[in-house]
Amino acid sequence: MIRYNKKHMEMKTVRKNLILIIVVSGLIIGSFALGFTFGDNSVFCETCQPSEINFSLFWEAYEKLKEKYVDLDEINEQDIVYGAIAGMINSVGDPYTIFMDPEETKAFMEDISGSFEGVGMEIGTKNNVLQIIAPLEGTPAQKAGLRAGDKILKVDNEPTFGLTLDEVVSMIRGPKGTAVVLSIFRDGWESAEDIEIIRGLIEIPSLKWELIDGNIAYLQLYHFTEKADTDFTKTAIQILASGADKIILDLRNNPGGYLEVARDIAGFFLERGKVVTIESTGEKNTDYKARGNPVFLDYPVVILINEGSASASEILAGALRDNRGIELIGQPSFGKGSVQQLEELTGGSSLKVTTAKWLTPKGETISEVGLKPDIEVEFTEEDYEAEKDPQLEKAIEVITGKR
């Protein structure tokens, strides 16, 4: 199973509104309820203007299917409904706006709880190419050598081109102990390679930290899960008692998570009331401001980012950069700057819909652009093989004033 950015996570509090879905629910085959009226050759939604939506083509196609399909007994009408809804949602062309049937919704809710079975990586679409945002710490995906930026061309020999994120997720996820083969292409490779991964039970750690050179707290934040806020609070107490007077915040390969967690963590570093991020709907902007006790306000800080830094991690990095001039070191971030809202639907299904874009406190867009590091440091294939970390080395130089 894969974790990917489809939450409020940058997800607002889950609400039970049945917005727009009244239209979708009315597609249940053979039903004439739920606000639909039928003429001789057309179907209209009473909540819409007749000139806007005409479902007669849908019903015509459905009737032809019932009339002509060779294996009529194998048709599952509920699957037809789900397929029709998914097709409608996919037509908007946004990879983060998706319909999830009850089974997919259940799996998604397990994902955001921080424990699930699968390979343990976040995927997304960038420049219309399916790729890994980040393998999660300590997971089968990371142990198999997968990296941020790797392109997923096939899953068990089935091409991923033209498939939605959810379809690919369903192909890769599975019970622990089972195998999945991914055809991976990496920049610099001459051809794709097949990598077999044994699925496992994924327990997502939120963070870890260590003391470097006696006074530098090196803090790796892996994911903005539900428990990351509590874990960060406990860690902050430890750092304050450790004698550390500088912090390196490592957000590399952090694919994001809950907005509220990113906002709360930002409150440890920013004055209360400072803008953490701006939610832009196109019609209005809403500021999300820091809150809490800024115990690290006077600590020198540098931040590490790379192409696996996405979503909530980009929000946190942008907030600290814009408000305090904190330098970003590494490589450009992923550029996942949109907000999704999860709407619960009848029967256990759900709709995840993009409702806004995220901007940095200075009003810069993140979506598709990402954050550009102040100091760009490449992480080469030779560095991986030699187990060297030139980006961390540069961060230590900068924070100690030795650059």
N, C-alpha and C positions, 0 to 999 in steps of 0.2 A: 504494500500500500504506500501511497505517496502523500505527502503533505504539500499543498500548494496554496497560493494566496487567494483564498476565496472566503473571507471571513471579515467580520469587523472586530476581529483581527484587524482590521480597520473595519470592523463590523459594528454598527450601532447595536444597542440592546435589542435582542430578538423580539419582534413584535408579531402579533397574530392578525395583522390586517390582511384582508383578502383583496388587496388592490388589484385591479385589472384582471385578476384571476377568475372573477365571475365570468368573464368572457370565455376563458379556457375551460372552466368547469362545465360550461354548457355544451361542450363538445362530446359529452358522453353519448355513445352511439345508441340511437333508438329512444333517447329521452327528449321530451319536449318541455322540460321544466327549466327552472333557474333563469328566468328572465328572457327567454328567447321566443320569438314568434316566427312562424313559417308561412310563407306565401306559396303560390303554386310552384315556383322554381327558385325561391331564394330564402335565405335565413338571415335574420337581422338581430342584433343585440339592442335591447331596449335602452341600455345605458349609453349607447353610441348613436351618433347621427347616422341615418340609413345610408347616406352617401359615403360614409367613411369605411364601413365594414360590411361586406357581402360574402356570406359563407356558402353561397350556392355552389361554388366550384369545389369546395371541400366535400360537401355532401354528394355531389355528382361523382367525384373520384371515389368516395367511399362506396357508393352504390355499385360502381363498375367493379371495384375490388371484390365485393360480395358476390357479384354476378359472374365474374370471369375467373377468379383465382382458383387454381387447380386443387389446392389442398385447403378447402374452405374450413374443414373441421379443426385445422391447426391454428386458425386465426384467434388471437386473444384480443378481445375488444379493449380491455384495459391497457394493453400494450400499445394499441392504436392511439388511444387517448394520450398516453405519455409521449409517444413519438410525435404526435401532432403538436403538443405543447412544446416539446424540446425543439422541434423545427421552427416554431414561431420565435422562441427566445433566441435561438442561434442565428436567426436571420438579421439580427441587429449588428452582427459582426464584431461583438465585444467578447473576447475569450474569457472574461471574468464575470459576464452575465450569463447565468446558466439555470436550467431547471433540473431539479434532483427528485427522482422518484423516492418512495419511502425507504427502499433499501439503501440508496445512495445517501439520503439524508441521515439515516442512522449511522452509516459509516463516517460521514462528515462530522457528526457530533462526537463520535469517538475520537476522531483526529484531533479536534481542538481541545479535548480533555488532557492530551499529553501522553496517552498510551494507546498503542494500536499494534496490529500485526502487518508486516510488509517489509519493504527494503529500506525505508527511512530517508526520503529525500523530498525536496520541494521542487516542483517543476512549474514552468510558465512558458508563455509565448513572447518572443522578442523578434521584431522584424519578420513576423509571420513564420518563425522557425521555432519548433518545440525544443526546449533545452532545459537543462538542470539549473535551477537557481542556486541550490546548495544542497549537498548531502548533509544530513544531520549528524551531530557528534556521536561517535561510537556505534553507528548503525552499520548494517550489512552493506549499504551503498557506499559509505565512507571506507569501510574495510576492503571493498572490492576495487578501490582506487578511482571511483567516479569523482569528478570535480565540477565546480561551478563553471558554467559555460559549455559543458559537453552537450552535443546535439543527440537527441534520441531519434534514430531513423526507423528502427523496427523494434517490435516487442514480440518475442517468440516467432520471429521471422515474418510477422505481419507489419507492413509499412504503416507508419504513423501519419503520413501525409494525408491531409484532409480530415483527420479525426479531431474531435474536440478534446480539451483537457480532460474532461470527465471520462470520456471513452478510453483514453490512454491510461488514466488512473485505474479504471476498472480492470484493464488488461494486466497491469503491473502488480496490483495489490493481490493478496492471497494469504492463506494460513501459513503460520511459521513452519519451517521445515521443508517447504516446497520450493522449487526452483523456477526462476524466470530468466530468460536470456534477452539482453538488451543489445541492439546494434548501435554502437556509439561512434560518433565522429568528433574529433577534437582538433581545434586549430593547430596546424603544424603537422598533423598526420597526413599521410598520402592516401589512406583509405580507412573505411570504418572497421571497427573491431567488435566481435561478439564477446560480451562479458556475461558470464553466468553468475547469478546472485541467489543465495539461499535466503529466503525470507525468514524473518525472526520477529520476536516480540520487541516492539520499539518503545522504550521508556526515554522520553526526551528530557535530557538535563537542561536546566535553564541557564546555568552559569557555573564558572569556577574561577578561582583567583589564586595568585601566589605573590610572594614578596620577592622583588628583584633588587639586588644590590643593597638590600637593607632598608630602602626608603621609597621604592617604586611599587605601587600596587598594580599588578598586571591582571586586569579583569576581562575575562572572555565571556561575552553574553551570547549564548547560542540561539535563543528563541524567546519571543515575547509570549510565553504560554500563560495560562491562568495563574500558575504558581510563581512566575518569575518576579512579580512585585514583592511577594513575601520573602522569596529567596534573596532578592537584592537588599531588602531592609536588613536581614540578618547579616549579609555580607558587609554592608556599610558599617555596622557596629564592629565587626571584626577588623575592618580596615582602619577605623578610627582608633582602635586600641593597639594597632600593630606598629605604630611608629612611622608608617608611610606618610609622605607629604607630597607625593605626586601620583598621578593615575594615568595609566595607558588603558584606554577602553577599546577592546578589540571587538568590532562588529563584523568582521569578515565571515562570510558564509552564514550570516544570520538572515534567514529569509523573511522575517517579520513576525507578525502575531497581532495581539490586541492593541488597538490604539491607546486605550486607557492605561495599559501597562507602560507603554512608551512615554506617555504623558507623566505618569507618576515617577518613573525613573528620572526623567528630565528635571523633575522638581528637586532632586538631590543636588543638582549642579547649577540651577538657575534661581534668580530671585523670584519670589512668589509674585504671580501676575504677569510675568514675561510670556510672550507668545511662543508656544511650542510649535504649532502648525496652523495653517489656515485651510479650512474646508471651503472649496469654491464649487458652487452648483452652476455657475454661469450667470445666475440671476442675483445671487448674494454671496457674500463671504462671511464665514463664522470663525472667530478666533478660538483656539483651544489654548488655555493658559496654564502655566506651571502652578503647582500647588504643593504644599508640604514644607518640610524643613530642609533648606539648602545647605546641608552640612559640608558639601564639597565645593561650595561657591568659591573659596579662595585657593583651592588646590590647582596647581598647573595640570592641565589635561591635554593629551593628544588622542586622536581617534584613528583606528585602522579600519579601512573599508576595502572591498574588492567587488568583483562582478557578482558575487553571491550575497552582497548586502542589499536587501530589498525591503520595500514597504515600511514597516514600523521602524526598522533599523535606519532607514534613510531619513525618516522623520526625526528621530533622536539626533542623528549626526548633523542634520541641517539646522536643528534648533540650537545645538551647542555652538556650531560654527557661526550662525548669524547673530546670536546674542552675546557670545563671549569671544569671538574671533579664534576659537579653538581650531587648530590645524587638522586637516584630514590627510592621512598618509596611506598610500597604497595604489589602487587602481579604481577607475570609475565604477560607480555602483550600478545595480541592475536597471533601475528606472521604473519601479512599480509604484506609481503615485496616484492610484485611484482608490476610492472607498466603496466597499460593497455592503449592502444591507440585506440581511437574511429575513425573508418573509415566510412564515409557516402557512402551509396550505392544507386544504381538506384531505384527510386520509393519510397524513404523515408525509406528504410531499413538501417541497419547499422551493422557493425562488430566491436565488442570490442575484441581486441586481446592482449594477454600478450606479451610484447616485451622485457622486461628486469626485472632484480631483483634489489632491493634496498640494499645497504650496508651502514653501519654507517661510519662516517669519518675515523675510524680506520680499516675499511675493514671487519667488522663482518656482517654476513648475518642476516636478520630479518625474512625472509620467513620460516614459519613453526616452527621457534625457538622462536621468540619474544625477548623482553628485560627482563633480570632478574633484579629485584630490588636490590639495594645495601642493603636496609633494608627491609626484608620481614615482612609484618604485615597482619595477617589474618583478614577478615571481616566475623564474624560468624553470624549464624541465630539469635542468642541471641542479637547480636549488632543491627541487623536490627529491631528486635521487640522492643528493648529499645531505638531506634533512637540514638544510639551512633555511633561515627565515630573514631575508634581507629587509623585508618591510618592518618587522619587529625591531631589527637592529637599527634601522633609521629612526624609528619612534623613540628608542632609548637615547640615541644621539641628540635628537631634537629636545626631548624633555629634560635632559641633563645639560643642555647648552653646549654640547660638544660638536655640533655640526659646523 
